[in-house]
Amino acid sequence: SKNAMPKEMVEEIIGGIIESNNWIKISATPLTIIYASKLYQKDFHFWDCLIAATAIENFITTIYTENIKDFEKIPGIKAVNPLI
């Protein structure tokens, strides 16, 4: 996309998050993947369902994303675009 961030910048940001002690990192488990597959429907993206399932299992109900359109369809998640 014309507004896409350069790959190097994405790698730097993600590397900073991984190395930082200021972020709580949560991971999907096998049960999370099963839950995500139950959320998955033909008009959802599986990876969005996996993010949502991981959030819900960790009592997170609001996520910040530029992709609010897809997450609005997933029950239990409120999607907020921090850039608007």
Secondary structure, DSSP 8 states (H G I E B T S, - for coil): -TT---HHHHHHHHHHHHH-SSS------HHHHHHHHHH--TTS-HHHHHHHHHHHHTT--EEE-S-HHHHTTSTT-EEE-TT-
